[in-house]
Every structure is written in structure tokens, then in C-alpha cells.
Amino acid sequence: MAVDREAQFHVLAVDDSLIDRKLIERLLKTSSYQVTTVDSGSKALELLGLREDQDISSPSSPDKNEIAVNLVITDYCMPGMTGYDLLKKIKGSSSLKDVPVVIMSSENVPSRINRCLEGGAEEFFLKPIQLSDLIRLRPYMLKGKLKEQQPSQHQETNSSTISSCSSNNNSKSNKRKAMDEGLSPEKTRPRFSSSSLALVSYEETA
Amino acid sequence: MELGSLQRRYIDFTSALFREGFLDNQYTQLQQLQDESNPEFVLEVVTLFFEDSEKLLDELSRTLDQQVVDYKKVDAHVHQLKGSSASIGAQRVKNVCMAFRNCCEERNQEGCLRCLQQVRQEYFLVKSKLETLFRLEKQILAAGGSVPVLW
């Protein structure tokens, strides 16, 4: 079927914290995404049809994915397989490498952020995630769907207006102002994406 | 108590919680995610937080009580507590966790024990405040009114 504007995108959310899983699920559902949550990278790979020890899915069944996802959002710090490990597995798989991956973390560690973006993550969100963060996910999922239909089309630029990330963790503390609709790309929260790696500036917190 | 006073009491109580730093904007985020299709969302998440935290506090006591303290383990627990308190907006608990992690890094047992005491205190404080909040909400609804929206 053609891409229906009403069609739901399916997000796979990975987090070892039950509270955070509940939160991300509610956030995603509120944003009208279909959600599946798992508590580990290995469960995520299982669902995606990749086994932990495989780097490429078996050529005999190219569409071996158990479920189809339009985006994977994963916590960074998890026991066993980290979000970064999961990212590499996905990007290293011929069948899954085009699935956009977003990483979340409660810690603002520049080297970690860079590593993830360079490893192929589309975005790196600092926790706690907010509704306004999720608005940014749509372009990645649309891009994925378009790629499915026109493999020759090169990535359309989602010109993420990240630019000045001069605020770090402090920006998240105690915002009293009313929540905006989430439509304006406010720069009150640090967000990082590969298109503006060079412009990111922040202070390293201990 | 009559509905109007209940609602006023709710407003005052909630405002104080934010003003005094017990809760931060993340709690408001949770409230905004609650609606008719998920009328108990905040209560569910906060209940998970209570269960999780009490388990973690027990673990922390046990781990810090060992002859040889495994600071990596302590740090992992505190990291988890910090994460979950941040996720529900329990600001004071989160802040103590940050100090706690520094003590872990320094392998400062006394410091850690102090932090544990502090975090326990802050946790039980915010727990009782939140329970009061939920009680007020219940009373308002029982009186046929609606819970004031403060955002």
C-alpha cells in the first residue's frame, strides 16, 4: 500500500528500567505511534529477527524480521548489551541497517554522544524524554518509508535545527513555564544529531 | 469537606511542592500524559517508583553494610535510583543521588552512608507528599468535582 498519512509507525523501545519503559510507551502512544517495549538489547534483536551472534541475517530469508519497525529507540546504559552495542548490531545487519536508531541516556557525556552519532544513531536524547523530543522522530520514520519505496533516493535532509546546544543538564531543571505545544523547535533542551556534530557545544558534567 | 475548599487545598499543596523543590517539571510532564484513556497513569508510574525505590534503598543498605564495600554495585543502584527519580520529577531525591554518586567515586564509605540516610529521608518525604496529593485528588473526584489543572 502507498504511504498513508494515517498509517501508524511502529517504534521498538528498549530500556531496562520498567519506569522508563512505561514512560516512553505512553509518550510514543500519545504521539500516535505503535509501540513495542523490551527490556534488553538481546530481546530487541530477537524481535527484529537477528540473533545476537549474527551480523547479517541469513540470505535464504531476507525478510526474516519478526516484526517490522520504523524506528528503534534505546537506552544507552543497560546491563549486558548497551544501547551502543545494539546500534552497531543493527547498523551492521544488511536487512536492518536502514532502520533509524535513536539513543537515550540520563548522562550528558560528550564522548558517548559523539560515539553514538558516529556509530549511526540519528539522534541522542537526554533523559527524561519529553513529548517535544518525539516530534523530531517523524522525519526519520518517513525517510525510512520512502527509502523502502525508492531505494535510489538519497537521504532527504531533515535539517535538524539543533545548532546552539549551549545548555546542558541545567536546562532541564525546574522549568516552571507552561509546556509548549511541542510544535516549535525550542532549544531549551540539549539534543544532538549527526547533521550538526560540529556545532554542538556543551560542558562536560562530572 | 466541601469541594471548593478541597480544590483550594489541592492547589496550595501542589504549588508548595513545586516551590519547595520536591517536584519539578517532569512531574508536570507526567500529568500531561494522563487523560481519559489513561486516567491512572501518574498513579501507576509513581507506584512503580515507590516499589523500585524501596527495593533499591534496601539493596543499598545491604551493600554498604559489607566488610568490603562493592562501590561499583552501590553506584549502579544509585544510578538507577537517580534515573527513576528524575523520570517522575522527584527533584530532591535526584539531587541527593548526584551527591551520592560522587561519594561512590571517591570510595568514601562514611560519605555514602550519610548520603544513604539523606536519600532515604528525601524519598520518604516525597512519598508521603505524593500520597497526600493522590488522596486529595480522590476526595475531589468523590465530591463530584474535577482536579484543578495547574499547567
Interface residues (C-beta under 8 A of the other chain):
Chain A: S17 L18 I19 D20 K22 L23 R26 L27 T30 C77 S106 K127 P128 Q130 L131 K172 S173 N174 K175 R176 A178 M179 A206
Chain B: F18 G21 D24 N25 Q26 T28 Q29 L30 Q32 L33 N38 F41 E44 V45 L48 F49 D52 H79 Q80 K82 G83 S84 A86 S87 I88 Q91 N102 W151
